[in-house]
Amino acid sequence: MNANPPIVLNPEGRLPGLIAVDHAGRSIPGELADLGLSEEWRATHHFCDLGVAELAHALAGRIDVPIVLCDVSRLVIDVNRWLEDPRSIPQVLEGTPIPANALLDAAGRAARQEAVFWPYQSCLGDLWARQTERHAKPFFFALHSCTRVFEGFRRPWDCGTIWHDDQVLAHHLLGALSDEADLVLGDNQPYSGLSGIYTVDRHTYGSGLPACGFEVANDLLETANSRDIWADRLSRALIATIEEGVAA
């Protein structure tokens, strides 16, 4: 299977951190024929985290840390789920079967893991190993966006931290962002990381290093100007973690 490789921004980043963007991409390997889905699905949050790839590129110009983006749609395989999780390769989308996923056999699952999942996680692992060799306490930050309305519930949070093993980075970021006017902040919202966050846990669990996930409501990332605002906010908050010794 020929899949787009991970995208790496700032590969030689000099600051002590790493940013993972699990759900940046919309691409689908050609042999999967768009998974059998209509074109309209490509514009939805199911295909990718809307606005997050553009936000990551904006961040890359503001904070000099490596940023790794998965460029393949999470409907091919979700690189932020345990491989044993049935949602790793979803079979149904809002009640609509995903034809290329519904009858996938073990060989087909393995092919997607080898083409997408492992190259992305290995790329992250290699860069993270380098950062932990170069720096005493680098941060690991997993960037996502989420839909404002989910299963009929309008989420009040404009952004939120997702944490499991470490809560220091998450709470430091919330403190930094609390100075921003009119933001509704979530602490382990809109998702809780207490039951596990695959990418963050895979690379940092038990290490004692600062790590968390972060969600931005995708209706706040719809324009280049709004993404620049968020890139400014997040870069300031992440750089403050270094200046104040949370990361080093």
C-alpha positions as CSV (number, residue, x, y, z in Angstrom):
1,M,0.0,0.0,0.0
2,N,1.3,3.4,-1.0
3,A,0.4,6.0,1.7
4,N,1.6,9.6,2.2
5,P,4.5,9.6,4.7
6,P,4.4,11.7,7.8
7,I,5.1,15.4,7.3
8,V,7.9,16.8,9.6
9,L,8.2,20.6,10.2
10,N,11.2,22.1,11.9
11,P,13.0,18.7,11.9
12,E,16.1,20.3,13.5
13,G,14.0,22.3,16.0
14,R,16.3,23.6,18.8
15,L,13.8,24.1,21.6
16,P,12.9,21.3,24.1
17,G,9.7,19.9,22.8
18,L,7.8,17.9,20.2
19,I,4.4,18.4,18.7
20,A,2.3,15.5,17.3
21,V,-0.6,16.1,15.0
22,D,-2.3,12.7,14.7
23,H,-5.3,13.7,12.6
24,A,-3.9,16.3,10.2
25,G,-4.5,14.5,6.9
26,R,-7.3,13.8,4.5
27,S,-5.3,11.7,2.1
28,I,-6.4,8.1,1.2
29,P,-4.1,5.6,-0.6
30,G,-5.3,5.3,-4.2
31,E,-5.9,1.6,-4.0
32,L,-8.6,2.2,-1.3
33,A,-10.7,4.2,-3.8
34,D,-11.8,6.9,-1.3
35,L,-13.0,4.1,1.0
36,G,-16.2,3.9,-1.0
37,L,-17.4,7.1,0.6
38,S,-18.9,10.1,-1.3
39,E,-16.9,13.3,-1.6
40,E,-19.1,15.2,0.9
41,W,-17.6,13.2,3.8
42,R,-14.2,14.8,3.0
43,A,-15.3,18.1,4.3
44,T,-16.3,16.7,7.8
45,H,-14.5,16.3,11.0
46,H,-14.7,12.5,10.6
47,F,-12.0,12.6,7.9
48,C,-9.5,14.8,9.8
49,D,-9.3,17.4,12.5
50,L,-10.4,20.4,10.6
51,G,-8.1,23.4,10.6
52,V,-5.4,21.6,12.6
53,A,-2.9,21.0,9.7
54,E,-3.0,24.7,8.9
55,L,-2.6,25.6,12.6
56,A,0.4,23.3,12.8
57,H,2.1,25.0,9.9
58,A,1.4,28.4,11.5
59,L,2.9,27.2,14.8
60,A,6.0,26.0,13.0
61,G,6.9,29.6,12.2
62,R,6.5,30.7,15.8
63,I,8.1,27.9,17.9
64,D,11.2,26.0,16.9
65,V,10.3,22.5,17.8
66,P,9.8,19.5,15.5
67,I,6.2,19.0,14.5
68,V,5.0,15.7,13.0
69,L,1.7,15.5,11.0
70,C,0.0,12.3,9.9
71,D,-1.1,13.0,6.4
72,V,-3.5,10.1,6.0
73,S,-7.2,10.3,7.0
74,R,-8.0,8.6,10.3
75,L,-10.8,6.7,8.5
76,V,-8.0,4.7,6.9
77,I,-6.5,4.0,10.3
78,D,-6.5,6.1,13.5
79,V,-2.9,6.5,14.6
80,N,-4.1,7.7,18.0
81,R,-5.9,4.5,19.0
82,W,-4.6,1.2,20.2
83,L,-4.6,-1.3,17.4
84,E,-6.9,-3.7,19.3
85,D,-9.5,-0.9,19.5
86,P,-12.4,-1.6,17.1
87,R,-12.4,2.2,16.4
88,S,-8.9,1.9,15.1
89,I,-10.4,1.3,11.6
90,P,-14.0,2.3,11.9
91,Q,-16.6,0.4,9.9
92,V,-19.5,2.8,10.2
93,L,-19.7,6.6,10.0
94,E,-22.8,8.1,11.6
95,G,-24.8,5.1,10.6
96,T,-23.3,4.9,7.1
97,P,-21.1,1.8,6.4
98,I,-17.6,2.5,5.2
99,P,-17.4,0.0,2.3
100,A,-13.6,-0.4,2.2
101,N,-13.5,-0.9,6.0
102,A,-16.6,-3.1,6.6
103,L,-15.2,-6.3,5.2
104,L,-11.5,-5.7,6.0
105,D,-9.6,-8.9,6.8
106,A,-6.5,-9.3,9.0
107,A,-4.2,-8.9,6.1
108,G,-5.9,-5.7,5.1
109,R,-5.6,-4.3,8.6
110,A,-1.9,-5.3,8.8
111,A,-1.3,-3.5,5.5
112,R,-2.7,-0.2,6.8
113,Q,-0.7,-0.6,10.0
114,E,2.5,-1.0,8.1
115,A,1.8,1.8,5.6
116,V,0.4,4.4,7.9
117,F,0.4,3.6,11.7
118,W,3.9,2.4,12.2
119,P,5.7,5.0,10.0
120,Y,4.0,7.8,11.9
121,Q,4.6,6.4,15.3
122,S,8.2,5.5,14.4
123,C,8.8,9.0,13.1
124,L,7.5,10.4,16.4
125,G,9.6,7.9,18.4
126,D,12.8,8.8,16.6
127,L,12.4,12.5,17.0
128,W,11.3,12.2,20.6
129,A,14.3,10.0,21.4
130,R,16.5,12.7,19.9
131,Q,14.8,15.4,21.9
132,T,15.1,13.5,25.2
133,E,18.8,13.0,24.5
134,R,19.4,16.7,23.8
135,H,17.2,18.1,26.5
136,A,16.6,17.4,30.2
137,K,12.9,17.8,30.2
138,P,11.3,18.3,26.7
139,F,7.5,18.7,26.4
140,F,5.3,16.4,24.3
141,F,2.2,18.2,23.0
142,A,-0.4,16.4,20.9
143,L,-2.5,18.9,18.9
144,H,-6.1,18.2,17.8
145,S,-9.3,20.0,16.8
146,C,-12.8,18.9,17.7
147,T,-16.3,19.6,16.5
148,R,-18.3,22.1,18.5
149,V,-21.5,20.0,18.5
150,F,-21.2,16.3,19.2
151,E,-24.1,13.8,19.4
152,G,-26.5,16.7,19.9
153,F,-24.5,18.4,22.7
154,R,-23.0,21.8,22.1
155,R,-19.6,21.8,23.8
156,P,-19.0,25.1,25.7
157,W,-15.2,24.7,25.6
158,D,-13.2,26.7,23.2
159,C,-10.2,24.6,23.9
160,G,-9.1,22.0,26.4
161,T,-6.2,20.0,27.7
162,I,-6.2,16.2,27.7
163,W,-4.0,14.6,30.2
164,H,-3.3,11.2,31.8
165,D,0.1,10.5,33.4
166,D,1.2,14.1,33.7
167,Q,-1.0,17.0,34.5
168,V,1.7,19.7,35.1
169,L,2.0,20.7,31.4
170,A,-1.8,20.7,30.9
171,H,-2.4,22.9,33.9
172,H,0.4,25.2,33.1
173,L,-1.1,25.8,29.6
174,L,-4.5,26.4,31.1
175,G,-3.0,29.0,33.4
176,A,-1.3,30.7,30.5
177,L,-4.4,30.7,28.4
178,S,-6.6,31.9,31.2
179,D,-5.3,35.4,30.6
180,E,-6.9,35.3,27.1
181,A,-10.2,37.1,26.9
182,D,-13.5,35.3,26.6
183,L,-12.0,31.7,26.3
184,V,-13.9,28.9,27.9
185,L,-11.2,26.4,28.9
186,G,-11.6,22.7,29.5
187,D,-9.5,20.6,31.9
188,N,-9.6,17.1,30.6
189,Q,-12.5,18.3,28.4
190,P,-14.0,17.7,25.8
191,Y,-12.3,14.4,26.3
192,S,-10.7,12.8,29.3
193,G,-7.3,11.3,29.0
194,L,-7.6,9.3,32.3
195,S,-8.4,6.1,30.4
196,G,-5.4,6.6,28.1
197,I,-4.3,8.7,25.2
198,Y,-2.5,6.4,22.7
199,T,0.1,8.7,21.1
200,V,0.9,10.7,24.3
201,D,1.0,7.5,26.4
202,R,3.1,5.5,23.9
203,H,5.9,8.0,24.0
204,T,5.8,9.5,27.5
205,Y,3.8,7.3,30.0
206,G,5.9,6.8,33.1
207,S,8.7,9.0,32.0
208,G,7.9,11.9,34.3
209,L,8.2,14.3,31.3
210,P,5.6,17.0,30.6
211,A,3.0,15.8,28.2
212,C,-0.6,16.4,27.2
213,G,-3.0,16.5,24.4
214,F,-4.8,19.7,23.4
215,E,-8.1,20.3,21.6
216,V,-9.3,23.5,19.9
217,A,-12.9,23.8,18.7
218,N,-12.8,23.7,14.9
219,D,-15.2,26.5,14.5
220,L,-12.4,28.8,15.9
221,L,-10.0,27.6,13.1
222,E,-12.1,28.4,10.0
223,T,-10.0,31.3,8.7
224,A,-6.3,32.1,8.3
225,N,-6.7,35.0,10.7
226,S,-8.3,32.8,13.4
227,R,-5.6,30.2,13.0
228,D,-2.9,32.8,13.3
229,I,-4.5,34.0,16.5
230,W,-4.4,30.4,17.9
231,A,-0.8,29.9,16.7
232,D,0.2,33.0,18.6
233,R,-1.7,31.9,21.7
234,L,-0.3,28.4,21.7
235,S,3.3,29.4,20.9
236,R,3.3,31.9,23.7
237,A,1.9,29.3,26.1
238,L,4.4,26.6,25.1
239,I,7.4,29.0,25.1
240,A,6.3,30.0,28.6
241,T,6.6,26.4,29.8
242,I,10.2,26.6,28.8
243,E,10.9,30.0,30.3
244,E,9.2,29.0,33.6
245,G,11.0,25.6,33.8
246,V,8.1,23.3,33.2
247,A,10.1,22.1,30.2
248,A,13.8,22.4,29.7
